[in-house]
């Protein structure tokens, strides 16, 4: 969800905020718009109604103003977290104390979650986490956020609070830190990567040179303070952007890309492949981005990829002898698909061909023939699967044991060599022939 800085580790109450709070009386909204549709959805509407002075905050406000779909709704309220939880339960919402120590609960109504956070101010920051105090000052809470367009808030009537001109920045395609960029980065070095994630989706023109300089200076802090799993979470959001290649080039120029993916990358590949239709799948784009000699296993371990992600990346990064347009004639395509399917069911046959095309760019003229080849390896029928089991050979008289496994492997190799055309009956006939020849039956 799009909320304040992630990961504060503690909180204290800052003044008497137990009762209803409407915020400072001298805090008029900067604008008013027709309330976006997400504010009328059951869960956000119920949360805002239950909490005096509450507002939608962060990404949902930004995306509504940008005319983009709103996926997650975050709300902030000028109340301490225990009071927030109590009022939400009294209003009939389910409440999960997902981060009560740092001021956050998750309210659920009709299966829609809304993350609700008490207004906060930082007491101590260490480059990733913060100790916070609860406050009733909306501007103070907004000032601890990362970028101007993430610091906006809106109430149920469409009143908009925009303390740092985030709406103008959003319209102009500016990704601008709230206040001093170096200060915001020193509070949370993950903001260096978040800058480029937002630039890939919202940026226009030239990025702020002062922000890029501050990010370059922050790279050592990023290396020292940011957990690898947080890096992967941000990459999974950056890589599916319509065209993240510009952000990756900027990251490389300021030294951040090497800190994020020290295994080795070739950013130019994404720039070439995305206009050709490279799917937005983050693991596929990561495989295209990685250099051939990069150790995908070490990267998967470092970034703490799931088992499924690790298997997909390994196969995408080093698929078994993929066909090319030049080799497609006579290539055993069914056998190749069967090998992919046996390795993992999570890789579609066309996907490794995007990686192969990116790596052969310049050797084969670029796009010629690759689209047709991807269509050729993606027929409507099911992936070929070896149709024999051990019990089929036992029915021929072969006892269980090493010999059975060996013959199964031999028959599978024969099946693959024939481009998986042999059916079960043909395989049984071949098994009987081999058993008769060897006298094994």
Secondary structure as UniProt FT lines:
FT   STRAND          10..12
FT   TURN            25..26
FT   STRAND          31..32
FT   HELIX           37..40
FT   HELIX           42..50
FT   TURN            52..53
FT   STRAND          55..57
FT   HELIX           59..65
FT   TURN            66..67
FT   STRAND          73..77
FT   HELIX           81..90
FT   TURN            91..92
FT   STRAND          94..99
FT   HELIX           100..102
FT   STRAND          104..109
FT   TURN            110..111
FT   STRAND          112..118
FT   STRAND          120..125
FT   STRAND          130..134
FT   HELIX           138..142
FT   TURN            143..144
FT   HELIX           148..150
FT   STRAND          153..154
FT   TURN            156..157
FT   STRAND          159..161
FT   TURN            163..164
FT   HELIX           166..172
FT   HELIX           181..187
FT   TURN            189..190
FT   HELIX           191..202
FT   HELIX           209..225
FT   HELIX           228..238
FT   TURN            239..240
FT   TURN            242..244
FT   HELIX           245..254
FT   HELIX           256..260
FT   TURN            262..263
FT   HELIX           268..274
FT   TURN            275..277
FT   HELIX           282..289
FT   TURN            292..293
FT   HELIX           296..303
FT   HELIX           307..317
FT   TURN            325..327
FT   TURN            329..330
FT   HELIX           333..343
FT   TURN            345..346
FT   TURN            349..350
FT   HELIX           351..360
FT   TURN            361..363
FT   TURN            368..369
FT   HELIX           370..376
FT   HELIX           390..394
FT   TURN            395..397
FT   HELIX           402..417
FT   TURN            418..420
FT   HELIX           424..438
//
